[in-house]
Amino acid sequence: MSPLEASSGSDQDLPPWKLIANNKRKQRTDLVSEWADKNLGSSTPRLPPPDVNNVRTWPRQSGHLTERQLEITSTMPTQILQKVATKIWTAEEVLIAFSLNATIAHHLTNPLSDIFFQQGLDRARYLDQYLAREGKVIGPLHGLPMSLKDVMNLKGHATTLGFVALADNIKESSDDVVDRLFVAGAVFYCKTNVPQGLMSGECDNLLYGCTSTPDNRLLSAGGSSGGEGSLIALRGSPLGIGTDIAGSIRTPANFNGIYGLCPTYGRFPCHSAGYSTMGLINGVAGPMSASIDGLEIYSRTVLAFEPWTWDTTCIPMPWNEAAYVQTKQLAAAGDLCFGFVSHDGVVRPHPPIERGLRELKQALVSAGHQVVDTEMLDANDDKWNTALRIFCADGGKALRETLELVPEPAAAGIMVPSESMALTAGELENESKVLLKMRQRFLQRWQDTAHLTRTGRPIDVLIMPSGGHVAPPHGTMEYFLYEAISNIIDWPCATIPVGNVDALLDPSPDPNNLPVPLSEDDRKNQEKYCPEAYENGAICLQVLGPRYCEEVVLASMRVIDEALGRGPDNML
């Protein structure tokens, strides 16, 4: 059954969970069809043949959008805001343009979970009336459409976490950060798909189905913010909010070829009190966008609300413009230093990612920047197993209890911890000591890079693989450490696209000249590679910076984009 369709025929023999899922999918399909019929003239948009897997540019090719609408959906957030504020565009037409792309995107890759385009349209019209009446914008995000990952709470809408049992888990209040963004003028119009229980690096659940990347629909959109990644890649949203505890912003950004920022815990707000938890490794909320501009405007806007005054998890640290400017000045003087790491000591990345590292290194050198090779990632730290023990400290109790509510089975690829993985308070305390020692060792290695740079300072940021592979075929992702490293050490980390898989440039290695595997995980990862299996997958790298130095990471990404020949107005 297509993820966009309800089952046909008799439902009397179906289990309760499937009846609930079929009903929710039908509601979703009806909403999409109604909007499409009203705004596209047909309940179903024109679609490419089913065997066409690269659909990234289909919204433009479909012929459904006018030239003006195509211009809107190809414009970065700051410029959208400027044009709405100066009445060149209306908030209403901006919302309609992105909702049309979202409608087409939904039929292509299944990114949406909750659709409320009409609510967004009503909000956009109100903002246009406010601007006409008051002669000023309501706030810094006046008229900007924003999509929300399912897990972000929005009053009047369900937060399902990908569970059938939570299909009607309607929230009576929004997360505080969502409320602040609304006050700033954001227009919310949809929520996006996630894996069941957020417990996967891919994006599949029994409620709304599987989400794909538009670069190749045979490949995964990543998890757990997979719906956000896929929607943004198809220009169905200019800016979205994802969450990340083990790569859940950066994996989807990586698999969909967009930008994403995972901040230090405590820098940005996430969920409101009553929804948040504090642990040894904490989830964070951060922006996802087709431009660095989107990441920056989110960061500046949220910090301007002084979240430490209303969220006890946030530290009192405003946007640091001095650090942002200084990073650019260092780059202009040739004194910004990029560290590079080729692998984590456990798994070598596939050839496309190795090529991405080589080409970026050469681009930075050609642009006059410092580049040094490092071995920052110590395989002996056993980072992933430490993280896994912490993540599974309850022995899967909460996950199993939710699965038993309807009940519903675990979706394919969902990690359900065994009860034997539960930790006692004493065992969890021991893991906390291991984690702190690990973080201290990483900090020391960072400081030790000072002897590698010509400035005598440590490296400014670290460039590393985004994973062991690009977006994989559905159901095949197994190795997560590259994505989880920044959460484990709690440093800010962003994803930056650098290309796409090319069979001519990324051939399979000579089987008679393979390197000795670093580990069993490495052997399995290398055996999976052939360029045809990952055709046209996005190649992304990660940019890691010191704790609470999000501005340095963002400014460094600007420098990287420039070195790659992209202008400040670059949109992917």
TIFIDO-326036 format. One record per residue (C-alpha): x, y, z; residue number from 0. Coordinates in steps of 0.05 Angstrom, whole numbers, plus 32768, in hexadecimal, padded with zeros to 4 digits. Layout:
BEGIN
u X v Y w Z n NUM .
...
end
This chain:
BEGIN
u 8000 v 8000 w 8000 n 0 .
u 8019 v 8045 w 7FEE n 1 .
u 802A v 8070 w 802B n 2 .
u 7FF9 v 80A4 w 8010 n 3 .
u 7FBE v 8076 w 800A n 4 .
u 7F8D v 8054 w 8038 n 5 .
u 7F80 v 800B w 802F n 6 .
u 7F49 v 7FF6 w 8000 n 7 .
u 7F16 v 7FC0 w 800C n 8 .
u 7EFC v 7FA6 w 804E n 9 .
u 7F1E v 7FBC w 808E n 10 .
u 7EFA v 7F8C w 80BB n 11 .
u 7F34 v 7F5B w 80C0 n 12 .
u 7F6A v 7F90 w 80CB n 13 .
u 7F8A v 7F99 w 810F n 14 .
u 7F77 v 7FD8 w 8136 n 15 .
u 7FB9 v 7FFB w 812A n 16 .
u 7FB1 v 7FF4 w 80DF n 17 .
u 7F6A v 800F w 80E1 n 18 .
u 7F83 v 804C w 8106 n 19 .
u 7FBD v 8056 w 80D6 n 20 .
u 7F8F v 804E w 8099 n 21 .
u 7F60 v 8082 w 80B5 n 22 .
u 7F97 v 80B5 w 80C3 n 23 .
u 7FB5 v 80AA w 807E n 24 .
u 7F72 v 80B5 w 805E n 25 .
u 7F68 v 80F5 w 8085 n 26 .
u 7FAC v 810D w 806E n 27 .
u 7F9F v 80FA w 8026 n 28 .
u 7F5C v 811E w 8026 n 29 .
u 7F7D v 815D w 8041 n 30 .
u 7FB4 v 815B w 800C n 31 .
u 7F81 v 814C w 7FD5 n 32 .
u 7F53 v 8185 w 7FEA n 33 .
u 7F8C v 81B7 w 7FEB n 34 .
u 7FA6 v 819E w 7FA8 n 35 .
u 7F61 v 81A1 w 7F88 n 36 .
u 7F58 v 81E9 w 7FA0 n 37 .
u 7F9D v 8202 w 7F8D n 38 .
u 7FB6 v 81D4 w 7F56 n 39 .
u 7F74 v 81C7 w 7F33 n 40 .
u 7F7A v 817C w 7F3F n 41 .
u 7F77 v 8151 w 7F7E n 42 .
u 7FB9 v 8130 w 7F69 n 43 .
u 7FF4 v 8157 w 7F4D n 44 .
u 8018 v 8142 w 7F0E n 45 .
u 804D v 810F w 7F22 n 46 .
u 8089 v 80F0 w 7F00 n 47 .
u 8087 v 80A6 w 7EEB n 48 .
u 808F v 8077 w 7F27 n 49 .
u 80D3 v 805F w 7F0D n 50 .
u 80F0 v 80A6 w 7F10 n 51 .
u 8116 v 80A7 w 7F51 n 52 .
u 8138 v 80EB w 7F4F n 53 .
u 80FE v 811B w 7F5B n 54 .
u 8122 v 8155 w 7F7D n 55 .
u 8110 v 8186 w 7F46 n 56 .
u 80CB v 816A w 7F36 n 57 .
u 80A4 v 81A2 w 7F5A n 58 .
u 80C4 v 81D2 w 7F28 n 59 .
u 80BC v 81A4 w 7EED n 60 .
u 8073 v 8192 w 7EFE n 61 .
u 8058 v 81D2 w 7EE0 n 62 .
u 802A v 81DE w 7F1B n 63 .
u 804D v 821B w 7F37 n 64 .
u 804E v 825F w 7F15 n 65 .
u 8091 v 8282 w 7F09 n 66 .
u 8083 v 82AF w 7F44 n 67 .
u 8075 v 8273 w 7F71 n 68 .
u 80B5 v 8251 w 7F59 n 69 .
u 80DB v 8291 w 7F6A n 70 .
u 80BD v 8291 w 7FAF n 71 .
u 80CF v 8248 w 7FBE n 72 .
u 8116 v 8254 w 7FA4 n 73 .
u 8123 v 8290 w 7FD1 n 74 .
u 8147 v 828B w 8013 n 75 .
u 8123 v 829E w 8054 n 76 .
u 8143 v 82E2 w 805F n 77 .
u 812F v 82FA w 801A n 78 .
u 80E9 v 82DE w 8022 n 79 .
u 80E2 v 8306 w 8061 n 80 .
u 80FC v 8345 w 803F n 81 .
u 80CB v 833E w 8005 n 82 .
u 8090 v 8332 w 8032 n 83 .
u 80A3 v 836C w 805F n 84 .
u 80A8 v 839B w 8023 n 85 .
u 8067 v 8380 w 8005 n 86 .
u 8088 v 8365 w 7FC6 n 87 .
u 806A v 8322 w 7FDA n 88 .
u 8031 v 8313 w 800A n 89 .
u 8035 v 82E0 w 8042 n 90 .
u 7FF9 v 82BF w 8022 n 91 .
u 801A v 82B2 w 7FDF n 92 .
u 805A v 829A w 8001 n 93 .
u 8033 v 8268 w 802A n 94 .
u 800C v 8250 w 7FED n 95 .
u 804C v 8246 w 7FC4 n 96 .
u 806D v 821C w 7FFA n 97 .
u 802E v 81F5 w 8008 n 98 .
u 8028 v 81E3 w 7FBE n 99 .
u 806F v 81C9 w 7FBE n 100 .
u 805F v 81A4 w 7FFF n 101 .
u 8022 v 8184 w 7FDE n 102 .
u 804C v 816C w 7FA3 n 103 .
u 8084 v 8156 w 7FD2 n 104 .
u 8053 v 812D w 7FFA n 105 .
u 8040 v 8104 w 7FBD n 106 .
u 8089 v 80FA w 7FAB n 107 .
u 80AB v 80E7 w 7FED n 108 .
u 8076 v 80E6 w 8024 n 109 .
u 8094 v 811B w 8053 n 110 .
u 8055 v 8135 w 8075 n 111 .
u 8032 v 811B w 80B3 n 112 .
u 8002 v 8153 w 80C5 n 113 .
u 7FE7 v 8184 w 8091 n 114 .
u 7FC6 v 81C5 w 80A4 n 115 .
u 7FD1 v 81F1 w 8067 n 116 .
u 7F8F v 8217 w 8072 n 117 .
u 7FA4 v 822A w 80B8 n 118 .
u 7FE6 v 8243 w 809C n 119 .
u 7FC1 v 826A w 8067 n 120 .
u 7F94 v 828B w 809A n 121 .
u 7FD1 v 829F w 80C2 n 122 .
u 7FF4 v 82BB w 8084 n 123 .
u 7FB7 v 82E5 w 8073 n 124 .
u 7FB5 v 8300 w 80B9 n 125 .
u 7FFE v 8315 w 80B4 n 126 .
u 7FF1 v 8338 w 8071 n 127 .
u 7FB7 v 835E w 8092 n 128 .
u 7FE3 v 8370 w 80CD n 129 .
u 8019 v 838C w 80A0 n 130 .
u 7FE7 v 83B4 w 8078 n 131 .
u 7FC6 v 83CF w 80B7 n 132 .
u 8003 v 83DD w 80E3 n 133 .
u 8037 v 83EC w 80AE n 134 .
u 8069 v 83BE w 80CD n 135 .
u 8078 v 8374 w 80D3 n 136 .
u 8060 v 834E w 8110 n 137 .
u 80A5 v 8332 w 811E n 138 .
u 80E7 v 831B w 80FE n 139 .
u 80C7 v 82DD w 80DE n 140 .
u 808A v 8301 w 80C3 n 141 .
u 806B v 82D5 w 808D n 142 .
u 80A0 v 829E w 808B n 143 .
u 8082 v 8258 w 8083 n 144 .
u 80A2 v 8226 w 80B4 n 145 .
u 8099 v 81DB w 80B7 n 146 .
u 809D v 81B4 w 80F8 n 147 .
u 80B7 v 816F w 8105 n 148 .
u 807F v 8143 w 8122 n 149 .
u 80A0 v 8143 w 8167 n 150 .
u 809A v 818F w 816F n 151 .
u 805A v 819E w 8195 n 152 .
u 8027 v 81CD w 8174 n 153 .
u 7FE6 v 81DE w 8195 n 154 .
u 7FAB v 81BA w 8175 n 155 .
u 7FD6 v 8188 w 814F n 156 .
u 7FED v 8142 w 815D n 157 .
u 8033 v 812F w 8173 n 158 .
u 8036 v 80E6 w 815F n 159 .
u 8080 v 80D4 w 8164 n 160 .
u 806F v 80A4 w 812B n 161 .
u 8042 v 8079 w 8157 n 162 .
u 7FFD v 8062 w 8141 n 163 .
u 7FE9 v 8066 w 818A n 164 .
u 7FF7 v 80B1 w 818B n 165 .
u 7FD3 v 80C0 w 814A n 166 .
u 7FA2 v 80ED w 816F n 167 .
u 7FD2 v 8108 w 81A4 n 168 .
u 7FBA v 814F w 819B n 169 .
u 7FE2 v 8182 w 81C2 n 170 .
u 7FC0 v 81B7 w 81ED n 171 .
u 7FFC v 81E5 w 81E9 n 172 .
u 8038 v 81F2 w 81BD n 173 .
u 8081 v 81EC w 81D0 n 174 .
u 809A v 822F w 81E8 n 175 .
u 80CA v 8237 w 81AE n 176 .
u 8091 v 822A w 817D n 177 .
u 8069 v 8260 w 81A0 n 178 .
u 80A3 v 8291 w 819B n 179 .
u 80AC v 8283 w 8151 n 180 .
u 8062 v 828F w 8147 n 181 .
u 8068 v 82D2 w 816B n 182 .
u 80A2 v 82E3 w 813D n 183 .
u 8073 v 82DA w 8101 n 184 .
u 8080 v 8292 w 80EB n 185 .
u 8049 v 826F w 80C4 n 186 .
u 8040 v 8226 w 80D8 n 187 .
u 801D v 81FA w 80A4 n 188 .
u 8034 v 81B2 w 80AB n 189 .
u 8058 v 817F w 80D6 n 190 .
u 8086 v 814A w 80BA n 191 .
u 8092 v 8100 w 80BE n 192 .
u 80BF v 80DB w 80EF n 193 .
u 80D2 v 8092 w 80FD n 194 .
u 80AB v 806C w 8130 n 195 .
u 80BF v 8083 w 8175 n 196 .
u 80F8 v 80AC w 8154 n 197 .
u 8120 v 806C w 815C n 198 .
u 8141 v 8067 w 8118 n 199 .
u 8172 v 808A w 80EA n 200 .
u 813E v 8082 w 80B3 n 201 .
u 80F6 v 809B w 80AE n 202 .
u 80BF v 8066 w 80B0 n 203 .
u 8084 v 8058 w 80DC n 204 .
u 8042 v 8031 w 80DA n 205 .
u 8018 v 8070 w 80DF n 206 .
u 802E v 8098 w 80A3 n 207 .
u 8060 v 806C w 807F n 208 .
u 80A6 v 8075 w 8063 n 209 .
u 80C6 v 80B6 w 804B n 210 .
u 80FA v 80B7 w 8013 n 211 .
u 812F v 80E8 w 7FFC n 212 .
u 811D v 810D w 7FBC n 213 .
u 8163 v 8102 w 7FA0 n 214 .
u 8151 v 80B8 w 7F98 n 215 .
u 810F v 809D w 7FB2 n 216 .
u 812E v 8059 w 7FBC n 217 .
u 8158 v 8078 w 7FF4 n 218 .
u 8147 v 808C w 803B n 219 .
u 8136 v 80D3 w 8051 n 220 .
u 8159 v 80C6 w 8093 n 221 .
u 8140 v 80CC w 80DA n 222 .
u 8126 v 80E2 w 8104 n 223 .
u 8117 v 8126 w 80E3 n 224 .
u 810F v 8103 w 809F n 225 .
u 80CF v 8125 w 808B n 226 .
u 80EE v 816A w 8096 n 227 .
u 812B v 8158 w 806D n 228 .
u 8103 v 813D w 8032 n 229 .
u 80D0 v 8176 w 8033 n 230 .
u 8106 v 81AC w 8035 n 231 .
u 812E v 818B w 7FFD n 232 .
u 80F0 v 818F w 7FD1 n 233 .
u 80E6 v 81D9 w 7FE2 n 234 .
u 80A7 v 81CA w 8009 n 235 .
u 80C1 v 81F2 w 8044 n 236 .
u 80F5 v 822A w 8049 n 237 .
u 8105 v 821B w 8092 n 238 .
u 80F4 v 81E3 w 80C1 n 239 .
u 8101 v 81CD w 8108 n 240 .
u 8120 v 8188 w 8115 n 241 .
u 8139 v 8167 w 8154 n 242 .
u 817A v 8141 w 815F n 243 .
u 8194 v 8111 w 8194 n 244 .
u 81BE v 80E2 w 8169 n 245 .
u 81C0 v 8104 w 8125 n 246 .
u 8176 v 810F w 811B n 247 .
u 817E v 8153 w 80FA n 248 .
u 81BF v 8145 w 80D6 n 249 .
u 81AF v 8100 w 80BB n 250 .
u 8171 v 8119 w 8095 n 251 .
u 8196 v 8158 w 8080 n 252 .
u 81CE v 812A w 8066 n 253 .
u 819F v 80FA w 8042 n 254 .
u 8177 v 8132 w 8022 n 255 .
u 81B0 v 8161 w 8010 n 256 .
u 819C v 819D w 803A n 257 .
u 81BA v 81C5 w 8075 n 258 .
u 81AB v 81B3 w 80BD n 259 .
u 81C5 v 81CC w 8100 n 260 .
u 81C9 v 81A2 w 8140 n 261 .
u 81D8 v 81D3 w 8178 n 262 .
u 81FA v 81C9 w 81BB n 263 .
u 81C8 v 81B3 w 81EF n 264 .
u 81AE v 81F0 w 8214 n 265 .
u 81BD v 8223 w 81DD n 266 .
u 8179 v 821F w 81BC n 267 .
u 8136 v 820B w 81DC n 268 .
u 8115 v 81C9 w 81CA n 269 .
u 80D6 v 81B1 w 81EC n 270 .
u 80B0 v 81D4 w 8224 n 271 .
u 80B4 v 81BD w 826C n 272 .
u 808B v 817E w 8274 n 273 .
u 80A1 v 8164 w 8230 n 274 .
u 80ED v 816B w 8237 n 275 .
u 8119 v 813A w 825C n 276 .
u 8160 v 8143 w 8273 n 277 .
u 8191 v 810A w 826B n 278 .
u 81DB v 80FE w 825F n 279 .
u 81D1 v 8108 w 8214 n 280 .
u 8199 v 8139 w 8205 n 281 .
u 816D v 8147 w 81CA n 282 .
u 8170 v 818C w 81AA n 283 .
u 8146 v 81B2 w 8178 n 284 .
u 8166 v 81D5 w 813D n 285 .
u 8159 v 81F1 w 80F7 n 286 .
u 8159 v 81CE w 80B4 n 287 .
u 8159 v 81F5 w 8072 n 288 .
u 816F v 81F5 w 802A n 289 .
u 819D v 822F w 803B n 290 .
u 81CD v 8244 w 8072 n 291 .
u 81A3 v 8283 w 8075 n 292 .
u 816A v 825A w 8091 n 293 .
u 8195 v 823E w 80C9 n 294 .
u 81AE v 8283 w 80DB n 295 .
u 816B v 82A6 w 80DC n 296 .
u 814F v 8270 w 810A n 297 .
u 818B v 8275 w 8139 n 298 .
u 8189 v 82C1 w 813C n 299 .
u 813E v 82C4 w 8146 n 300 .
u 813A v 828F w 817C n 301 .
u 8174 v 82AC w 81A4 n 302 .
u 8156 v 82F2 w 819E n 303 .
u 811D v 82D8 w 81C9 n 304 .
u 814E v 82CB w 8202 n 305 .
u 8138 v 8283 w 820C n 306 .
u 815D v 827E w 824E n 307 .
u 8128 v 82AB w 826C n 308 .
u 80F0 v 8279 w 825D n 309 .
u 8113 v 8235 w 8255 n 310 .
u 813C v 821B w 828F n 311 .
u 8165 v 81EE w 8261 n 312 .
u 8182 v 822A w 823B n 313 .
u 81C1 v 824F w 824E n 314 .
u 81C3 v 829C w 824E n 315 .
u 81E8 v 82A5 w 820D n 316 .
u 81CE v 82D4 w 81D7 n 317 .
u 81E2 v 82D0 w 818E n 318 .
u 822D v 82DD w 818B n 319 .
u 8236 v 830B w 8150 n 320 .
u 827F v 8319 w 8163 n 321 .
u 8290 v 82CF w 815C n 322 .
u 826B v 82CA w 811A n 323 .
u 828F v 8307 w 80FD n 324 .
u 82D3 v 82F2 w 8119 n 325 .
u 82CD v 82AE w 80F7 n 326 .
u 82C2 v 82D0 w 80B4 n 327 .
u 82FB v 8300 w 80C1 n 328 .
u 832A v 82C6 w 80D1 n 329 .
u 8315 v 82A6 w 8090 n 330 .
u 8323 v 82E5 w 8069 n 331 .
u 8368 v 82E9 w 8087 n 332 .
u 8377 v 82A0 w 8079 n 333 .
u 8378 v 8290 w 80C4 n 334 .
u 833B v 8264 w 80C9 n 335 .
u 8350 v 821C w 80D2 n 336 .
u 8327 v 81E0 w 80BD n 337 .
u 8337 v 819C w 80DB n 338 .
u 8326 v 815F w 80B1 n 339 .
u 831A v 8118 w 80C9 n 340 .
u 8313 v 80E1 w 8095 n 341 .
u 82F1 v 80AC w 80C0 n 342 .
u 82DF v 809C w 8108 n 343 .
u 830E v 8061 w 8110 n 344 .
u 82D3 v 8030 w 810C n 345 .
u 82B4 v 8039 w 80C7 n 346 .
u 82D1 v 8059 w 8088 n 347 .
u 829E v 8081 w 8062 n 348 .
u 828A v 806C w 801C n 349 .
u 82B0 v 8088 w 7FDF n 350 .
u 827F v 80C2 w 7FD1 n 351 .
u 828A v 80DE w 8017 n 352 .
u 82D6 v 80D4 w 8011 n 353 .
u 82D3 v 80FB w 7FD0 n 354 .
u 82AA v 8132 w 7FF2 n 355 .
u 82E0 v 8139 w 8027 n 356 .
u 8317 v 813C w 7FF3 n 357 .
u 82F4 v 816F w 7FC8 n 358 .
u 82E2 v 819C w 8002 n 359 .
u 8328 v 8199 w 801D n 360 .
u 8344 v 81AE w 7FDA n 361 .
u 8310 v 81E6 w 7FD3 n 362 .
u 8323 v 8202 w 8017 n 363 .
u 836D v 81FF w 8008 n 364 .
u 8363 v 8220 w 7FC4 n 365 .
u 833C v 8257 w 7FE7 n 366 .
u 8377 v 8264 w 8015 n 367 .
u 835D v 8244 w 8055 n 368 .
u 8384 v 8218 w 8086 n 369 .
u 8375 v 81CE w 8085 n 370 .
u 8392 v 819A w 80B3 n 371 .
u 8385 v 814F w 80B8 n 372 .
u 8374 v 8136 w 80FD n 373 .
u 8363 v 80F6 w 8121 n 374 .
u 8330 v 8115 w 8151 n 375 .
u 8302 v 80D9 w 8153 n 376 .
u 831E v 80A1 w 817F n 377 .
u 82FE v 805E w 816E n 378 .
u 8315 v 8043 w 81B2 n 379 .
u 82E4 v 8072 w 81D5 n 380 .
u 82AB v 8042 w 81C3 n 381 .
u 827E v 807F w 81BB n 382 .
u 8243 v 805E w 819A n 383 .
u 823D v 8025 w 81CD n 384 .
u 8241 v 8058 w 8205 n 385 .
u 820B v 8081 w 81E5 n 386 .
u 81E0 v 8044 w 81D7 n 387 .
u 81E3 v 802F w 8220 n 388 .
u 81CC v 8074 w 8235 n 389 .
u 8195 v 8079 w 8200 n 390 .
u 817A v 8034 w 8215 n 391 .
u 8181 v 803E w 8260 n 392 .
u 8136 v 802F w 826B n 393 .
u 813C v 7FED w 8246 n 394 .
u 810A v 8004 w 8212 n 395 .
u 80D2 v 800A w 8246 n 396 .
u 80B3 v 804A w 822B n 397 .
u 80B6 v 8032 w 81E3 n 398 .
u 8097 v 7FEE w 81F2 n 399 .
u 8060 v 800E w 821C n 400 .
u 804C v 803B w 81E3 n 401 .
u 804D v 8002 w 81B1 n 402 .
u 801F v 7FDB w 81DE n 403 .
u 7FEA v 8011 w 81E2 n 404 .
u 7FC4 v 7FFD w 81A3 n 405 .
u 7FEC v 7FD0 w 819C n 406 .
u 8018 v 7FDA w 815E n 407 .
u 8056 v 7FB5 w 8147 n 408 .
u 809A v 7FD5 w 8143 n 409 .
u 80A7 v 7FF1 w 80FD n 410 .
u 80DF v 7FD4 w 80D4 n 411 .
u 8123 v 7FEF w 80E8 n 412 .
u 810C v 800A w 812B n 413 .
u 813B v 7FFA w 8164 n 414 .
u 8115 v 7FDF w 81A0 n 415 .
u 8145 v 7FD9 w 81DB n 416 .
u 8141 v 7F98 w 8202 n 417 .
u 8130 v 7F99 w 824C n 418 .
u 8175 v 7F7F w 825A n 419 .
u 8191 v 7FC2 w 8243 n 420 .
u 8171 v 7FE7 w 827D n 421 .
u 81A3 v 8009 w 82AC n 422 .
u 81A0 v 8011 w 82F6 n 423 .
u 81AC v 8056 w 8314 n 424 .
u 81F3 v 8041 w 8325 n 425 .
u 8200 v 8027 w 82DF n 426 .
u 81E6 v 8067 w 82C1 n 427 .
u 8214 v 808F w 82EE n 428 .
u 824F v 8066 w 82D5 n 429 .
u 823B v 8074 w 828D n 430 .
u 8239 v 80BE w 829F n 431 .
u 8281 v 80BA w 82B6 n 432 .
u 8296 v 8097 w 8276 n 433 .
u 8272 v 80CC w 824D n 434 .
u 8293 v 8106 w 8272 n 435 .
u 82D8 v 80E7 w 8269 n 436 .
u 82CA v 80DE w 8220 n 437 .
u 82B6 v 8127 w 8218 n 438 .
u 82F3 v 813E w 823E n 439 .
u 8321 v 8114 w 8211 n 440 .
u 8301 v 8131 w 81D3 n 441 .
u 830A v 8179 w 81ED n 442 .
u 8353 v 816A w 81FB n 443 .
u 835E v 814E w 81B5 n 444 .
u 833E v 818D w 8199 n 445 .
u 836D v 81BA w 81C1 n 446 .
u 83A8 v 818F w 81AC n 447 .
u 839C v 81A2 w 8163 n 448 .
u 83BC v 81E5 w 8172 n 449 .
u 8400 v 81C8 w 8161 n 450 .
u 83E6 v 81B6 w 811B n 451 .
u 83CF v 81FC w 8107 n 452 .
u 83FB v 8236 w 80F0 n 453 .
u 83D5 v 8265 w 811F n 454 .
u 83E4 v 823E w 815E n 455 .
u 839A v 823B w 816C n 456 .
u 8372 v 81FA w 816B n 457 .
u 834A v 81EC w 812C n 458 .
u 830C v 8217 w 8126 n 459 .
u 82DD v 81E2 w 810C n 460 .
u 82E2 v 8198 w 80F9 n 461 .
u 82CA v 817D w 80B7 n 462 .
u 82B6 v 8134 w 80BA n 463 .
u 828C v 8101 w 8095 n 464 .
u 8241 v 8106 w 809C n 465 .
u 823C v 80BB w 80A3 n 466 .
u 8257 v 807A w 8089 n 467 .
u 822E v 8082 w 804A n 468 .
u 81FF v 80B2 w 8027 n 469 .
u 81B3 v 80A6 w 8029 n 470 .
u 81AD v 805A w 8028 n 471 .
u 8178 v 802D w 800A n 472 .
u 813C v 8029 w 8038 n 473 .
u 8147 v 7FFC w 8074 n 474 .
u 8192 v 7FF5 w 806F n 475 .
u 81AF v 802A w 809F n 476 .
u 81D7 v 800A w 80D7 n 477 .
u 8210 v 8037 w 80EE n 478 .
u 8202 v 8077 w 8113 n 479 .
u 8241 v 808F w 8135 n 480 .
u 8254 v 80C6 w 8104 n 481 .
u 8210 v 80E6 w 810F n 482 .
u 8210 v 80DB w 815B n 483 .
u 8256 v 80F5 w 816A n 484 .
u 8241 v 813E w 8174 n 485 .
u 8208 v 812A w 81A3 n 486 .
u 8236 v 80FE w 81CB n 487 .
u 8269 v 8136 w 81D6 n 488 .
u 8233 v 816C w 81D5 n 489 .
u 8253 v 819A w 81A1 n 490 .
u 822D v 81BF w 816A n 491 .
u 822F v 819E w 8127 n 492 .
u 8211 v 81AF w 80E3 n 493 .
u 8207 v 818B w 80A1 n 494 .
u 821E v 81AA w 8060 n 495 .
u 8211 v 818D w 801A n 496 .
u 824C v 8186 w 7FEB n 497 .
u 8233 v 815C w 7FB0 n 498 .
u 8211 v 811C w 7F99 n 499 .
u 8225 v 80D5 w 7F8B n 500 .
u 8241 v 80CB w 7F45 n 501 .
u 8250 v 8085 w 7F2C n 502 .
u 828A v 809F w 7F01 n 503 .
u 82AA v 80C5 w 7F3A n 504 .
u 8298 v 8094 w 7F71 n 505 .
u 82A4 v 804E w 7F55 n 506 .
u 82A6 v 800F w 7F7F n 507 .
u 82EB v 8002 w 7F9B n 508 .
u 8317 v 7FCD w 7F7B n 509 .
u 8304 v 7F8D w 7FA0 n 510 .
u 834D v 7F76 w 7F9C n 511 .
u 8366 v 7FB5 w 7FBD n 512 .
u 8338 v 7FC1 w 7FF7 n 513 .
u 8353 v 7FDE w 8038 n 514 .
u 8352 v 7FB2 w 8075 n 515 .
u 8310 v 7FBD w 8099 n 516 .
u 8314 v 7FE9 w 80D7 n 517 .
u 82DE v 7FBF w 80F8 n 518 .
u 82A5 v 7F90 w 80EA n 519 .
u 8278 v 7FCD w 80E0 n 520 .
u 82A9 v 7FE7 w 80AD n 521 .
u 82AA v 7FA5 w 8088 n 522 .
u 825E v 7FA5 w 8083 n 523 .
u 825B v 7FEE w 806E n 524 .
u 828F v 7FE4 w 8036 n 525 .
u 826C v 7FA6 w 801C n 526 .
u 822C v 7FCE w 8011 n 527 .
u 824B v 8001 w 7FE3 n 528 .
u 823F v 8006 w 7F99 n 529 .
u 822F v 8049 w 7F79 n 530 .
u 81EF v 802F w 7F58 n 531 .
u 81D1 v 801F w 7F9C n 532 .
u 81DB v 8068 w 7FB3 n 533 .
u 81CE v 808A w 7F70 n 534 .
u 81CA v 80D6 w 7F74 n 535 .
u 81CA v 80D5 w 7FC0 n 536 .
u 81DD v 8117 w 7FE0 n 537 .
u 8224 v 811D w 7FFB n 538 .
u 8229 v 8146 w 803B n 539 .
u 825E v 8153 w 806F n 540 .
u 825A v 8169 w 80B7 n 541 .
u 8277 v 81A9 w 80D5 n 542 .
u 8286 v 81A1 w 811F n 543 .
u 8298 v 81DC w 814D n 544 .
u 82A6 v 81E6 w 8197 n 545 .
u 826E v 81E6 w 81CA n 546 .
u 823F v 8222 w 81C6 n 547 .
u 8263 v 823B w 8188 n 548 .
u 8229 v 8235 w 8157 n 549 .
u 823C v 8278 w 8138 n 550 .
u 8281 v 825E w 8127 n 551 .
u 8262 v 8221 w 8106 n 552 .
u 8232 v 824B w 80DD n 553 .
u 8266 v 827D w 80C8 n 554 .
u 8295 v 8244 w 80B4 n 555 .
u 825E v 8226 w 808A n 556 .
u 825A v 8269 w 8065 n 557 .
u 82A4 v 8265 w 8058 n 558 .
u 829D v 821D w 803F n 559 .
u 8264 v 8230 w 8010 n 560 .
u 828F v 8269 w 7FF4 n 561 .
u 82CA v 823A w 7FE9 n 562 .
u 829B v 820B w 7FC3 n 563 .
u 8288 v 8244 w 7F95 n 564 .
u 8244 v 8251 w 7FB4 n 565 .
u 822E v 8299 w 7FC0 n 566 .
u 820D v 82B4 w 7FFF n 567 .
u 81C9 v 82AA w 7FDE n 568 .
u 81D4 v 8260 w 7FD1 n 569 .
u 8197 v 8234 w 7FD4 n 570 .
u 819C v 81E9 w 7FC9 n 571 .
end
